[in-house]
Amino acid sequence: MTAGTEAAEIYLRLLAEAELRQAARSGTHWRGEYPGSLRHTAGALAVVGAVDGQVADAIVDDMDAALALRNPGGPPGLAAHRIRSMPMMAAGPFPAPAPPAATAHGPLQTGPAGQLRAAPAGQMFRLHDEDAPANLWVLSVVRAPDSTWCAVAALVQGLSRHVRYGLRVPRLRALDDRGVHYGVHFSGYSSETAAGGWLSLHPAVPEDVRWIEFYGHLHTPRLRLNLAAVPTLARVSVDPADPASPGERLLDAIATDMLTREDHVNLGNSLDTIVAALEAAHALPPGSLAPSRLAAVCQRALLDAGPGLVAALEAGELPDAGLPEPWTSVLAHSVRRHKRVVKPGVAPLAVVLPELDGIRFVLAGLQSGADHSLLSVVAEGLPRDDHGHQLGFQWSQWFPWWIRDSAGQWHVAQAAGYDPAGQELATLHLRVVPPVPRSVTRLDVVITGRAARVTATFPVGWATS
C-alpha cells in the first residue's frame, strides 16, 4: 500500500465516521439516498485509483449497515452497488502514457484494410407511421470485420405524443450487390421532436461489397447505399498533450460537465470534500490549478456547488487560474438569457480518427435540435463502461471532446448513450452543447487522451429533403 493509498483510505474512513456522527446528531433516517459526501468522495477516490474498489465497497457497506439499523425497512446495499458501478476503465493507477504519434496533416485515411471503414450516405426515406410520421435519414455506414452499422436520424414532422415512447421503424431487410440478404435491427433514442439511432445488419457485410439496398413492405420504398463512397475529407493532426494527473483530469471532467448545466449530478458540498480527499491522497500535484478552474466554473455559472472552493477563490486562497477559451465560450452560452434557436437538421459524416490511447473513433453523423445536437460515434477498443452513476460520469469525461464550429463557437460533447456493438465495437451518442446550427460549414473536433491530442477538421454538409 502506497502512502497516497493509505492516506486516501484513512481519509475515507474518517469521513464515514464523521457522517455517521452527523446523522446521529441530526436524527437523519436512511431513505434509500446516501447522506452527505461519502458516496461522491468514495467514487472519486476509486475512479482515480487512490482507493481500491473493494476497499471503497467495504467502507460504504459498513455505512449502509449502520444506517440500515436505524431504518430496517430500507433495501440493503444501494450505496455499495453505486460504487461497484463506477467505470472500470478509470479504476486503478493510470498506466504510463504511450508517446504520441508524430504530427500528420492531410486527408485522413480510414485505417488498416479489413478494420474500420466508413462511407457517408445522407439519404432519406419516408416512414409510414400515422402516429409519428418522420423522415428517416441514413447518415453513414460503418463496417468492421464482425459488424455493420448505419447511423440514422429522424426529423419528426410536428409534435407527437407517441414518438417519445420510441420511434417505430418498419421491419426492414437488406440486399447486397451479390444477391445476399441481411437481417436489419433498429436500436435508438427518441424525444418529442427528434429520434434516431442505429441500424445493424446481420451478418456483417463483407468489405468487397459495393452497395446494399434496404427494403421492407410494399409501401416502404427501397433505399440503395453506396459503400464505396469517399469518406468525409478531413484534415487531422496528432499532437502531444500537456500531462495531467488522474485527480486533475477528474476535476476538469466535473467542471466541463457542469458547463452544460444539464444532466449532471448536483455534487453540492461534496466538491469541497472531493478536492480535500484528492489532496490527502496526493492525487493532485502541488500547486495544481484544477481546483481553481472548478471553483471558477461554480462561481461563474452560479451553481449551488463547491461553496468552500468558491469562497477560497474569492478570498484569494486559490490562485485565479482563468478558464480555457473553450470553457468560457460554452459558459457564455449556458448563462445567456436569450439563446439562439437552432432549427432541426442532419449532416452525414464518415470520419475514421487515428488511434488514441488504444481506441479508434469513427464520426458517423450529426443531428441538431433546439437545445442540443447529437453526434453519432462508433468506437473500437473502448473498455466496457458500467457508467459512473456515483458522479454522473461516463467514459467520455476521460476523453474530453471539444468542438469548434466555423463561426468560432465552442461546443462540449458528452456521452448520452452507449451500447456494445460487437466483439470490439461500441455505438455511442454524444450530446453536444450548445447545439450546432445549420449555418455551420466546418467543424474542428478535438479529443484529448493521456499523452496526445487528436484534432480533425472537416466540412459539414447539411442534408436537405
N, C-alpha and C positions, 0 to 999 in steps of 0.2 A: 504494500500500500504506500503510495507516494505521500509527501507532505500535503500536497494540494487535495488529494482524495480524502485523506484523514481529516483535514480541516473542513472540507465540504460536508462530510458525514456528521462531524460534531456540530456544525452549524445547523444542519437539518434537524438533528435530534433535539437541540436546544430550542429551535423554533417550534417543534411539535410540543414540547413541554410547555412553552410559553402560551401556545394557543389553547392547550388543554386547561391551563390555569385561567385564561381569559374566558373560556367557555363556562367554567365553573363559577366565576365571579358574576358573569352576566346572566347565568341561568339559561344559556342557549341550549336548545334541544336539536338533535340531528333530524333533518327533514329530507335527507337524500341529497343535499348540497353541502359540499365540504366547506366549512367556515375558514375565514382568514386566508393567509398567503401560503400555507404549507403546500397545497396541491400544485400551485403555479411554480413555487420555488423548487420543489422536488422534480417537477417536469423539466425545468430549465437546467438544473444540475445534471439530470440524466441525459438530456439532449447533447450537452457539450462534453459528456464523458467524465465529468468531475465526480460523479457518484455512479456506482454500478446499478443497473436497472433493478436487480434483485434486492439490493440494499434499499433502494428507494421504495420498492414494493413493500418490504418488511416494515419500514417506518410508517408508511401510510396505512398498512394493515393494522398496526398497533393503534394508530389514531382512530381508525374505523371501529376497532373493537371497543376502545374506551368510550367513544361517543355512542355506539350502539347499546352499551349497557345503560345509558341514560334514556334511551328510547328503543326498547326491544322490538317494537313493531316495524322498524325500518328494514329494508333489504340490505343484506351484508355485502361488503366488498366493492361498492360502487367506485370509491376513490381509487382503490388499488387497480381496478380494471382500467381506469383512465390512464394511470401511469404506464401500465403494460401496453397501452395503445399508442405510446409515443413512437415517432418514426424511427425504425430500426437503422436506417441508413446513417443517422446522425449520432447514434449511441456509441459510446466508447471513444477512445482517443482518435483524433483525426490522423489518418496516415500521412506520411511525408508527401508533399505535393510533387508531382512529376514536373520536370522542366517544360515550360510552354513550347509549343511548336514555333518555328520561325514564322515571322510575319509574311503573309502572302496576300496579294491583291489580284483581282481579275475575276472572270466568270467562275462561278462555283461549280465544281464537279459533283456528281451525285454519289461518289463513294466507290468502293471496290465493286467490281462486277459480281453479281449474284447476291449482293447485300441490299441495302435500301435503295429503292428507285421511286421517283415521284414524277407525276405528269399533271399539269393543270387541266381542268375541264371547263368550268364556267358555263355549264349547260343546264337548262331548266326544263322540268316537265310538270304538268298540272296534276295535282292530287284531287281526285273526285271524291270529296267528303263534304256532304251538305252541312255538317255540324261545324267544321273548321276548314273551309277551303283555303288552300295555300299553294304557292309556287315553290316547289322543292328544287333547290339548286344543288347540283353536284359540283363541288369546288375543286376537288383533286382526287387522284388515285395514288395511293402509296402501297408499294409492293415490297415484301420481304420473302425470303425463301419459304417460310411456313405460313404466311398470311397475306391477305389483300384487303385493303380498307379504302373506302371512299368517304371523304368528309362531305357532309351535306348540311344545308341550312335552308329553312323555310321562312318566307316572309308571309305572315298571316294577313289575309285581307280583312281588315276591320277587327274589332274585338269579338272574341268568342268565349263563352263560359266553359266550353268543352276542352279547348286546347291546353288549358293549364293542367289538365289531368293526363296529358300525354298526346303527342301527335300520332295519329293513326296513319301509318304508311301502308298502302295496299301490298298484298303479297306479291313479291317480285321474284323473278329468276333472271339469270344472265346466260348469254351465249357468246362464245368467242369465235374468232375467225377460222378456227379449225372444226367448228361444229360441236364443241364440248359445252355441256350445260353445267351451271353452278347454282347452288342454293344461295339465297341472299337473306341476311338477318339485319334488322334495324335495331339500333340502341341509341338513346339520346336524351335530350332535355326538352322542356317546353315551358313557356310562360304565356301570358295573355297576348303578347304581341310578336313573339319570336319562338322558333323551335328549330331543332336540328339534331345533329349527332353524327352517327357513322353507319354506313352500310358495309357489312363484312361479307366476303364471298367465300364459299366453301365448295371444293377445296381451293387452296391458294392458286392464283393464276400464274402459270409459268412465265419466265422472263422473256421468252421469244414470241409471246402472243402480241399481236399488233393492235387489236381492238377488242372491246367487249360491248355487248348490247343488252340493256335491261329490257325486260318485257313482263307484262302481267296479264290482267283480264282484258277483255275486248275493248273496254273504254279507257285503258291506260296506253298512251302512245309509247312506242319503242324509243329508246334513247341510246345512241351509239357514242362511245367514248374512245378517243384515240390515245392509246397507251404509249405511243411513240412521240407524243407532243413534246416540244422542247421545254425543259423546266424553266421556271422563272429565272431570268438573268439576274444574278446577284453578285455584288462586289463584296468580298469577305476579307477580314483581317483577323489574325490571331496574335494577340499581344500579351506581354507579361502583365499581371495584375498585382497591385500592392498587396503584400501578405497581410493577413488579419488572423487574430486568434479566434478559436471557436466562440469564446464569450463575446467578442466584438461582432462577429457575424450574427450571433443570436440577437444582440441588442439592436443592430441595424435592421434585422429582419422584423423585429417587433415594431420599430419605428416606421418602416416602409408600409407595414400592414396598417398602421394607424393613419397613414396619409390618406387612405381612401375613405376613412370614417364609415366603412361599410363592412358588415360580416366579420368583425373582429371581436375577440373575446375582451370584455371590459376587465382589464387586469387591475385597475384601481390602485390601491396602496401596494399591491403585490409587486409593482415595478420597483419600488424602493427596496423591498426585500430581495428581489431577484438580483439587483445590482450589488447589494451588500454581500449576498451569497457568492456571486461570481468573484468578487474581490477577495473574499475569505478563502476561496478555493484556488486563488492565483490563476483564474481563467481569463482575467483581464490584465494586460501588461501595465506597468506603472505609467501614469500619465495618459492613459487611453482617453481619446475624445469621444468614444462611443456613448458613454453616459450623458455627455453634454448634448450630443445630437438627439438622443432620445428625449431629454428634458426639453430641448428647443421645440421638437415636434409637439409634445404635450402642451407646451405653452402657447405656441402659435395657432394650433388647431383648436384651442380652448377645450381640450379633452379633460374629463374628470379622472385623471390617472397620473401616477407618479408625483403626488404633491410634495414629497420630500425632495425629489430631484429638481422640480421646478423652483422650489424655494431656495435650494442651494445655488441654482443657476442665477436667480435674481439677486442673491446676496453676494455673488462673485466668488463663491466657494468652488464652483465648477467653472472651468475656462469657457469662454464663448467661442465654440468651435466653428460656428457658422454651418450652414447646410449646403450640401452639393446642389448644383444647378437643377438637376432632375427633380430633387426633392422639393425645392422651392416652386418649381413650375407646377407640379401636381398639387402642392399645398395651396397655391393661389387659386387653382380651380376649385378645390374642395371647400374653401371658405368663402367663395364668391357667392353673393346673394342671388344674382341673376345669372344662371348658367345657360350657355348656348344649347339650343335644342338640336339634336342630331337626328336626321331622318334615317330610317332603316335602309340598310344596303348590304350587299355581299361582294366579296372580292376573292377570286380564285388565287391560290398560291401553291407553289411546288418548289420549296427551297430545302435542300438537304444540307444541314450545317456540319462542319467538321467536328470531330470528337472533342469533348470537353469533360475532363475528369472521368474518362471511360464511358461517357454517354454521348449518343448522337441523337440530335433532334431534327425533326422534319416539320417545317411550317407548311400547313396543309390548307389554310383558308382563314378568312376573316369575315365576321358578321358584326355589323354595327347596329346599335339601337339607341334609344333616347338617353339612357343614363350610363351605359357601358357598352363595350364591344366584347366579342368572344373570339379568341384566337385558337383555331384547331391545330393540335400538335400531335405528332407521333414520336415516341421516344424509344430508342433501342439501348438496352443495358441499364435502364433505370432500376435501382434497387426497389424492392417492394415497399410501398408506402401504406402503413397501417393508420395513417392520419394522426397527427398530434393534437387530439382533442383537448389535451391539457392546456395548451397555449393557443389553440385555434390555428395551428400551423399545418401546412402540408409541405411536400417536397420542394416546391418552387422557392421557398424562402432561403433554401441553401444554394440555390442558383438564381440570384436576383435577375429578373427580367425587366429591362427598361426599354422603352420605345420612343424615338423622337420622330415626329412627322415633318412633312415638307414645310409646314408653317412655323416650325420651331417649338411647338408644344411637346412637352414630355408626357409620357404615359407610363404607368406601372402595371405590370401584368402578374397576376397571382392565380394559383390553381383554383378552379371552380369545379372540376370533375376529373376523375382518374379511374381508368379501368384497365386491367391486364388484357392484352390483345394478342397473346401468343407466347411462345416459349421465351422470347427475349423482348417483346414489344409491349408498350402501353399506349393507349389513346388518352389524350388529355384535352381539356378545355381551359384556357386561361382567361380570366376575367380582366379586361383592360379598362383602366380608369385614368383620365376621363375618356369618354368614347371617341373613336376616330371618325371624324366627319367625312362625308363623301367628296369633299373638296380636296382632300389629301391625295397627292400624286406619288409620294415616295415615303418609305419608312426606313429608319435605321433601328435594327433590333440589336440590343447589347445584352449579352448573358455573361455573368462573371462566375468563374469557378474558383478553386482554391489558389491556383497559381497563374491562371491565364484568363483572358477575356476574349470572347468571340463577338465581332461586330459584323452584321450583314446589312448591306444597303441594297434595296431593290425597289422597282416601280410598283405601284398599286393600280390595278385596272378594275374599276367597279363594274359589275355586271349590270346590264340593262335588259329588261324584259321586252 
